[in-house]
Amino acid sequence: MSNTSARIAIAYHSGYGHTAKQAEAVAAGAASVPGTVTDLVLLDELTDDIWDRLAAADAIIFGAPTYFGSPSAVFKAFAEASVKIWAADLGWRDKIAAGFTNSKAMSGDKLNSLVDLAVFAAQHGMIWVGLDVYPGWAESTASIEDLNRLGSWLGAMAQSDADLSAEKAPPATDLRTAAALGARVATVTQRHLRGGALAA
C-alpha cells in the first residue's frame, strides 16, 4: 500500500460567499479522511499558480453558483481557459472529479449546472464521482435537516435564501451534504491511487 497522501483540490468560484462556505465544507469532509490533503483553489484570477496546484492534485472537485440555470461566468471562463490542459494530451486524464453548486431557489435548475460540470470533467478524461446518499426530506416523517435534502446524486447541491448572508446560508444540512461529498471523493481517490500503485 502506498503511503502517499491523496491530494484533493477544490476549484471554485463564489459570487457572494455562499458557495465558498460550501467549498469549505467539501474540503473539511475530504480532510476528515486520514491520508488526505486538501487545497481550496479560488478561480477568480487564473494565475500560473492555480494551474500548477490543479496539476498536482489527484482529484479536483469543481464548484460554482448556479446563475440562470448554469455555472457562473467566472467558472465558465476557467473552463474555457482549461483548453490548454486539454490540448496537452488531456493533462487531467484519470484524475478523480466531482462537483457542487448553490442557488437561491430550491431547484434553480441546479441539476443543469452539475451536468455542465460532469461533462466538463468527462471532456478532460476525468473520472466522475457522485454523491452516495439517499434523498432526505422525501417522506411525510422526514425533516428539512436531513442529509441530501435536495435529493441530488450527481453532486452536492445547496440552497441559500437570497436575503441571508453567507454567515447564515446555506443551511447546516446542505453543508453536511457537501462534507459527505468531500469525504467520498477522498475515499475513492485513495482507492484509485492504491490500485494504480499495485498495477505499476
C-alpha positions, 0 to 999 in steps of 0.5 A, spaced: 500 500 500 502 506 498 503 511 503 502 517 499 497 522 501 491 523 496 491 530 494 484 533 493 483 540 490 477 544 490 476 549 484 471 554 485 468 560 484 463 564 489 459 570 487 457 572 494 460 567 499 455 562 499 458 557 495 465 558 498 462 556 505 460 550 501 467 549 498 469 549 505 465 544 507 467 539 501 474 540 503 473 539 511 469 532 509 475 530 504 480 532 510 476 528 515 479 522 511 486 520 514 491 520 508 488 526 505 490 533 503 486 538 501 487 545 497 481 550 496 483 553 489 479 560 488 478 561 480 477 568 480 484 570 477 487 564 473 494 565 475 500 560 473 499 558 480 492 555 480 494 551 474 500 548 477 496 546 484 490 543 479 496 539 476 498 536 482 492 534 485 489 527 484 482 529 484 479 536 483 472 537 485 469 543 481 464 548 484 460 554 482 453 558 483 448 556 479 446 563 475 440 562 470 440 555 470 448 554 469 455 555 472 457 562 473 461 566 468 467 566 472 467 558 472 465 558 465 471 562 463 476 557 467 473 552 463 474 555 457 481 557 459 482 549 461 483 548 453 490 548 454 490 542 459 486 539 454 490 540 448 496 537 452 494 530 451 488 531 456 493 533 462 487 531 467 486 524 464 484 519 470 484 524 475 478 523 480 472 529 479 466 531 482 462 537 483 457 542 487 453 548 486 448 553 490 442 557 488 437 561 491 431 557 489 430 550 491 431 547 484 434 553 480 435 548 475 441 546 479 441 539 476 443 543 469 449 546 472 452 539 475 451 536 468 455 542 465 460 540 470 460 532 469 461 533 462 466 538 463 470 533 467 468 527 462 471 532 456 478 532 460 478 524 461 476 525 468 473 520 472 466 522 475 464 521 482 457 522 485 454 523 491 452 516 495 446 518 499 439 517 499 434 523 498 432 526 505 426 530 506 422 525 501 417 522 506 411 525 510 416 523 517 422 526 514 425 533 516 428 539 512 435 537 516 436 531 513 442 529 509 441 530 501 435 534 502 435 536 495 435 529 493 441 530 488 446 524 486 450 527 481 453 532 486 452 536 492 447 541 491 445 547 496 440 552 497 441 559 500 435 564 501 437 570 497 436 575 503 441 571 508 448 572 508 453 567 507 454 567 515 447 564 515 446 560 508 446 555 506 443 551 511 447 546 516 444 540 512 446 542 505 453 543 508 453 536 511 451 534 504 457 537 501 462 534 507 459 527 505 461 529 498 468 531 500 469 525 504 467 520 498 471 523 493 477 522 498 475 515 499 475 513 492 481 517 490 485 513 495 482 507 492 484 509 485 491 511 487 492 504 491 490 500 485 494 504 480 500 503 485 499 495 485 498 495 477 505 499 476 
